[in-house]
Amino acid sequence: MARATFDGPILSGDNRFGPLRNVGYTDLVQATDIDFSVTTLATAGYSGGSSQFVWGNNIPNINGIVYTPSSTTFPSVANTPTADTSTNIYRGVVMYIPAGSQIVDVIVDYVTAMTITSSALTSTDVYVSNNFVTSSPTYASASIATTTVGSAGRKTVAYTGTQLNNMLATTTDILQPNGNPNLSQVVFTVAIVGTGLSALSAGKFNFVLRYVQPDNNIGTSTTYPYGNLD
């Protein structure tokens, strides 16, 4: 099967012209599964490790780089997630999307409950941001459990008004060389907090990001996406 990539938003519909024009932007999706029992690089479900988040767009998962977001610094500077301790364990996924995209939906599926050694668990949360964060995410958050490993299922993703506004146009986080399009960074961070933490050996998450690529031709009636003559 042939593959192609598109530099620009994808429109679909069956009436391209006139007052009843019905074309709309097509959602784009990136999704990554991580399974804490899988620690072998480039294996389906590979979950990274201490200070190492994963990138799932290579299929299967490989090591990913979380960058310090900046619209002025080139080359971009890596931001290493905090290493595991007895009180905090962090795992996560980094995704790169076109700068200025509109995030339409964030899905956090807790597929298999975690197995972890602990004296006491305080909380497990997922933060969705443009960086590795342990609080106050840019885009969204989801609570997995408090005091226990929690139960599997699709988790409620919460948004503040500020976060919803941020989702309308993602920030420029990664500058590209030679005029290549700049990127936004979306990081899903699983933050496990407690005491006596060790031996995170099982647990599976599926993270889904739905977004619309920005259209830089909006407002120019002579160019795409206003139609053509064929």
C-alpha positions in Angstrom: 0.0 0.0 0.0 1.3 3.4 -0.9 1.8 6.1 1.7 1.7 9.8 1.4 2.1 12.8 3.8 0.4 16.2 3.4 1.7 19.5 4.4 -1.5 21.4 5.2 -5.0 20.7 6.5 -7.1 18.0 4.8 -10.6 19.0 3.8 -13.4 16.6 3.1 -17.0 17.1 1.8 -19.0 17.0 -1.4 -19.9 20.6 -2.1 -16.8 22.8 -2.5 -18.5 26.0 -3.7 -21.4 28.4 -3.0 -23.5 29.3 0.1 -24.0 25.6 0.9 -20.3 24.7 0.8 -20.1 21.7 3.2 -16.4 20.8 3.4 -14.7 20.6 6.8 -11.4 19.9 8.3 -10.4 16.3 8.9 -9.3 15.4 12.4 -5.8 14.0 12.6 -4.9 11.5 15.3 -1.8 10.3 17.1 -2.1 7.5 19.6 0.4 5.6 21.7 0.1 2.6 24.0 2.6 2.1 26.8 2.8 -1.1 28.9 4.9 -0.9 32.0 5.7 -4.6 31.7 7.5 -3.9 28.4 10.9 -2.3 28.8 12.5 -3.5 25.5 13.2 -0.6 23.1 11.4 -0.7 19.8 8.9 -3.3 21.0 5.1 -2.9 20.9 4.0 -1.2 24.1 7.6 -0.1 25.1 7.1 2.2 28.1 10.5 3.8 28.5 11.9 4.0 32.0 13.4 6.4 34.6 14.0 9.8 33.0 13.0 8.3 29.6 9.7 9.0 27.9 8.7 7.3 24.6 7.7 8.4 21.1 5.1 6.3 19.4 5.0 7.7 15.9 7.8 5.4 14.7 5.6 2.4 15.4 6.7 0.5 17.5 7.6 2.8 20.4 11.1 4.1 20.7 12.8 6.6 23.0 11.5 10.1 22.6 13.0 13.5 23.4 11.1 16.0 25.5 12.3 19.5 24.6 12.2 22.7 26.7 9.5 24.7 24.7 10.8 27.8 23.0 9.7 29.9 20.1 13.2 31.6 20.0 15.8 29.1 20.9 17.5 27.0 18.2 18.5 24.3 18.4 16.0 23.2 20.9 17.2 22.0 24.3 16.2 18.7 25.8 14.4 18.6 29.1 15.0 15.3 30.9 12.0 14.0 32.9 12.7 13.7 36.7 14.3 10.3 37.6 12.4 7.8 39.7 12.6 8.2 43.5 10.8 6.4 46.4 8.2 9.2 46.3 7.7 9.9 42.6 7.7 7.8 39.5 7.1 9.4 36.1 6.4 7.7 32.7 5.1 9.2 29.6 4.7 9.9 25.9 5.8 12.8 23.7 4.0 13.7 20.5 5.0 16.3 17.9 2.3 18.1 15.9 2.2 21.2 13.6 2.6 24.5 15.5 -0.7 26.3 15.8 -2.9 23.2 15.7 -6.2 23.1 17.4 -6.5 20.2 19.8 -10.0 18.7 19.5 -9.9 15.9 22.0 -7.7 14.1 24.5 -8.3 10.5 25.4 -6.8 8.7 28.4 -7.5 5.0 28.6 -6.3 3.1 31.6 -6.3 -0.4 30.0 -4.7 -2.5 32.7 -4.2 -1.6 36.3 -0.7 -1.0 37.6 1.4 -3.3 39.7 3.7 -1.3 41.9 5.5 -1.8 45.2 4.7 0.9 47.7 4.4 1.8 51.4 1.5 4.0 50.4 0.1 5.5 47.2 -1.0 9.2 47.3 -2.2 9.7 43.8 -1.8 8.8 40.1 -2.5 11.5 37.5 -2.0 12.1 33.8 -0.9 15.6 32.8 -1.2 16.7 29.2 1.1 19.7 28.5 3.6 21.1 26.1 6.4 20.0 28.4 7.2 17.4 31.1 5.2 18.8 34.1 4.1 17.5 37.5 1.3 20.1 38.0 -0.6 22.8 36.2 -0.6 21.3 32.7 -1.0 23.5 29.6 -3.8 21.4 28.0 -5.6 18.9 30.3 -5.4 16.4 33.2 -7.0 13.1 34.2 -7.1 11.6 37.7 -6.4 7.8 37.6 -6.7 7.1 41.4 -6.0 8.3 44.9 -4.4 5.9 47.5 -4.8 2.8 45.3 -3.7 1.8 41.8 -7.3 2.5 40.6 -9.5 0.6 38.2 -9.1 0.3 34.4 -11.3 2.3 32.1 -11.6 5.4 30.0 -10.8 8.3 32.4 -12.5 11.6 32.6 -10.3 14.3 31.1 -10.7 17.7 32.8 -10.1 21.1 31.2 -10.0 24.6 32.7 -11.1 27.6 30.7 -7.5 28.6 30.3 -6.6 25.1 29.0 -9.5 25.1 26.5 -8.2 28.5 25.2 -4.7 27.1 24.9 -6.1 24.2 22.9 -7.4 26.5 20.2 -3.8 27.0 18.9 -0.9 25.0 20.2 2.3 27.0 20.9 5.5 26.9 18.9 7.7 24.7 21.0 10.4 23.3 18.6 12.1 25.4 15.9 13.1 23.7 12.7 16.1 24.5 10.5 16.1 25.8 6.9 12.5 27.1 6.9 10.9 23.7 7.8 7.6 24.0 9.6 7.9 24.6 13.3 6.4 22.1 15.8 4.3 22.0 18.9 5.0 19.4 21.6 2.3 17.5 23.5 3.5 15.4 26.4 1.4 12.9 28.4 3.0 12.5 31.8 1.9 9.7 34.2 2.7 11.0 37.7 2.7 8.3 40.4 3.2 9.8 43.9 3.5 8.0 47.2 6.0 6.6 49.6 8.3 3.6 49.3 7.7 3.4 45.6 9.5 0.8 43.5 9.1 -2.1 41.1 6.6 -0.6 38.6 6.1 -3.9 36.7 2.7 -3.8 35.0 0.0 -1.4 33.9 -1.1 -0.2 30.5 -2.2 3.1 29.1 -3.5 4.3 25.7 -3.1 8.0 25.0 -5.0 9.5 22.0 -4.6 13.1 20.7 -7.0 14.4 18.1 -6.2 17.7 16.4 -6.7 19.9 13.3 -3.8 21.2 11.4 -3.8 25.0 11.0 -4.6 26.5 7.6 -2.3 29.3 6.8 -4.3 30.3 3.7 -7.5 31.3 5.5 -8.5 34.7 4.3 -6.9 34.4 0.9 -9.8 33.9 -1.5 -7.7 33.0 -4.5 -5.9 30.0 -2.9 -6.8 26.7 -1.2 -9.1 25.9 0.5 -11.6 27.9 -1.4 -11.8 25.4 -4.3 -10.5 25.1 -7.9 -11.9 25.1 -11.3 -11.7 21.4 -12.3 
